[in-house]
Amino acid sequence: MAQDKYSALWVSHSRINDFKSCPRSYFLKYLYRNPKTGHKIKLMTPPLALGQIVHDALDSLKELPVKDRFKVSLVGKLHELWGKIEGKKGGFLDSSIEQQYKTRAEAMLLRLMKAPGPLARLAVKLKMELPYFWLSEEKNIILSGKIDWMEYLSDTDSVHIIDFKTSKNEENSSSLQLPIYYILAKRCQQRHISRMSYWYLEREEGIIEKDLPDEEGVLGSILENALEIQLAMKLERFKCKQPTGCYACKPYELLIKGEGEFVGINNYKEDIYVLNSASTSESNESEIL
């Protein structure tokens, strides 16, 4: 089959995770279109806004050489960017909740400025804005994902993959996130991948290193999940595993029933909504970025 990235099924850690959690949620997040606008829909919540804005602030460092990275305060950068998610645009239903999340974001970035670790050392920047490669040309499947940081280890001419975490929840040990980034990094640049870690930004000792994956096993698992998604698309069968819906799909069901409040359109041409009933509890802090 000729390569056609526009007709291919694109899979990523977040898409696989959403499908495994709830096929109905996957459909509503990635395939459903607002009949009035033709756009996808997205529910904004404070934890998601927190992750987005902190990642945006840190992403700005990738463009700078080591000597210039901390000439401008990351907290100042956060304040500059905050307008993108202020008020209901970030799912904040009142100013006190917004201030709590803003304070958390400031604390994370202050901690990084005091102890920048890998951020103060050489880094590898991929030319591709969104790294991807053909997982299966025969099945027309592409694997993609955005890697937060790639530290360059000059003594071994290798790379340390780092994923920033703004959630207080620890990533599940069976997560495919770092293994997927490992595979993408191997395919999209030439250096050996010698380390991979999660960096929990609210912890004093936040960098947790993980074992390198069995590449063949990970590729098999990713393909298996991608083929399940592909079959569901072919059969048009995206059912929630729970008879009455689950935590993942219920909020989106409310949106398509018209119970959400429209707050704008993001850079990806998605219609952004908030729900007055949306929980801001820590149980919702597992948003994936």
N, C-alpha and C positions, 0 to 999 in steps of 0.2 A: 504494500500500500504506500502511495506517495505521501510524503510528509505534508501535513496541513495543520499547522498549529491552531488555526481558527475553528476547525471542526473537531479537534482532539478533546479528549477528556483531560482536564487539568486537575491534578490531585496535589494536596499539600498536607502537612501535619494537621492543620486546623480542619480542613475538609474531611479528612479521614476520621478524625476524632469526633466531629459533629455527626457524621453518618453512623459511626459505631454507637454513639450515645443515643441518637434518635433519628431514624431515617426521615421522619416527617419534618424535624427541625432542619435537616440538611436541605430538603426541598424548599422550605420557606425562606431559608437564608440565601441559597445560591441559585435556585431555578425559578421561583415564583416572581412574577412581575406585577407591580401595581397597575391594575387595568386603566387607571386614569392617566398615568404618566409613562407607562412602559418601563419604569425603573425597578430595580431590586429594592427591597425594603431592609432597613436596619434599625434595630432597637438600641438606643444609646442608654448606658447605665453609668453611674459614677465609677465603678471599678474599671470598666472599659475605657472611660475617658482618662482616668489616672494612668493606665498603662500606655495609652496612645501618646499623651503629652510628654511623659518621661522619656519614652522611646524617641520621640521627635527631638527632644533636647539633646539626647545622647547621640542621635544620628548626625547632628550637625558637626560633631567632632571628627567624623570620618573624612571630612573635606580638608582638615587642617594637619600640617606637619606637627610632630611631637612638641616642638618648642613653642607653638602657638596655641595649643589646645586649651590651655587654662588661662589665657590672657583675659578672656571675657568670662565672667561668672556664669556658671550653669544655672544658678538661681535667677540671675538676670535674664538669661535666655528663656527660662520657664515662664517668667512674667510676660516676656514679649510674645510667647506663643499661647498664653492662657486664653486669650480672646477667642481662639478657635473652639474652645469647649466651655466657655463661661455660661452660667445660667442653664437653661433647659437644653442648650446645644450639647452639654455634657451629661444630660440626665439629672442635673441637680435641681431638685424641686424646691429647695429653700437655701438661703445664703449661708446658714450655719453648716449644713452638710457640705456645701461647696468649699467653705473655709477649712473644714476638717481634712478634706482630700487635698486641698492646695498645701496645707501644712505638711501632710505626709509626703507629698511630692518634693517640697523644699528640703525636708529632712533627708530624703534619699540622695538628693543631688549634693547637699552639703557634706554628707558622709563620703560621697565619691570624690569630692574636691579635696577633702582632708586625707583620704587614702585612695588615690586613683588606681593603684596597682597596674594592671595591664593597660589601662587607658593612657598611662604616661609613658608607655613604651611603643616600639614600632608596631605598625599594623599593616595587614594586607587588605587592600580595597579592591573588590571585584569590579570589573568594568561593566558587568551586567547589573542593571538596577534590580531586576528580579531574576536571580539564578534559576535556571531550569535545564532539563535535558529530557530526551525521549526515553521514558521508562520502557515502553514497548512500541516500536513503530508498527508492528503487525497488528496490535490491538488499538493503535491510535491513542496512546496514553502518555501524558507529559507529567513529570514530577517537578514541582517548584517549591520555593520557600525563600524567605528573606532572612539571612543570617545577621544577627545583631552586631557581632564583633569578631574579627579574626586577628588575634595577636600573632606577630611574627617572632619566632624564636630563632635568633641569629646563630646561636651555638650549634643548632642542628639543622638550620635552614628548613624549618618546618612551621606548622601552623597550630595554634590553639584556638579552637572554636568556643565562643562564649555566647550564651543566651541570657539576656537580662530578664529578671523576674520581679514584677512589682506586687504580685500577690503574696499574701502571707502563707498561702497553702503551698506545700511541697509538691513538686511534679511527681506523678506516679512513676514507680520504678519500671513499669512496662511501657512507658511513653515512647513513641517513635520520634519525638521532636529532635533531639540531638542526633540520633542515628540518621535521620533524614538529612539534617544539615551536614553531617559527616560525608554522606554520599554526594550531596550537591557540591560541597567544597572540593571533593576529589575529582568530580567531573568538570568543574568550571575553573580550575586553576591547577598549576603543575606541582606545587609543593606537597610534601608528605604531611598528613594530618597526624600529629603525635599526641594531642590532648583535646579533651572537650569537657566543658563545665557549664553548670548553671550558676548565675550570680544573683543571689537573693538580695535585693537592694535595701531591704529594711533590716538586715542582720549585720551585726558588727563583723562577723567572720562569714561573709556571704557567699564566697566562691566554693562551690561543691563540685569536685571533679568526678567524672563518671568514666567507667571503663569504655574503651573503644569497642564498637559493635562488630559482630560477625556480619560482614558486608553481604554475603550471599543469602544469609538468613533474613536480614532486613529487607533486601530487595524482594525476596519471595513473599514476605509478609505484606509489603506495600502493594505489590502486584495483586495479591489475593484480595486485599481490601478494595483496590481500584476496580477489579473485575466485578465485585459485588455491587459497587456503585453503578457501574456500567450496565449491569443486568437490571438493576432497579429502574434505571432510566429507560431501558428498552421496554420493560413491562409496565412502566409508569406506576410503579408500586412503591410508595414511600409512606409506610404506616408507622405510627408510634408503637413502641413495644408495650405501652400501658393502655388499657381499654379507655381510660378517661383523659389521656394525655399526660405529659410529664413536665418537669421543670424547664426542659429545653424548648419544647414546642408550644406550651400553653401561652407564654407571652406573645409569641408571633401569631398565634390563633386570634388573640385579642386584637392585634393590629389589623389583621385582614377583616375583622368584624367591625372595624371603624372605631375602636375604643382608644386608640392611641392619639397623641397630639403631634401633628407634623411640626418639625422645628427647622427644617432646611434640607439642602442637598449637599452632599460632600463631594470631594474631588473625584470620586469614582462614579459619580452620577447615581448614587443611591439615595433614596428618600429616607431621611432620618426622622425617627419618632421617639417619643418618650411615653411611658405609662405612669399615671399617677399611683398605680398600685405596685410599680416595680420595686423590688426589694433592694436595699443597699447593704444588706448584711454580708458578712464575710463568706457565707456559703456561695455567694455569687462572684467570688473573686477568682474564678478559674477561667476568666476570659483569656483567649489565646491570641497572641500577636506575633 
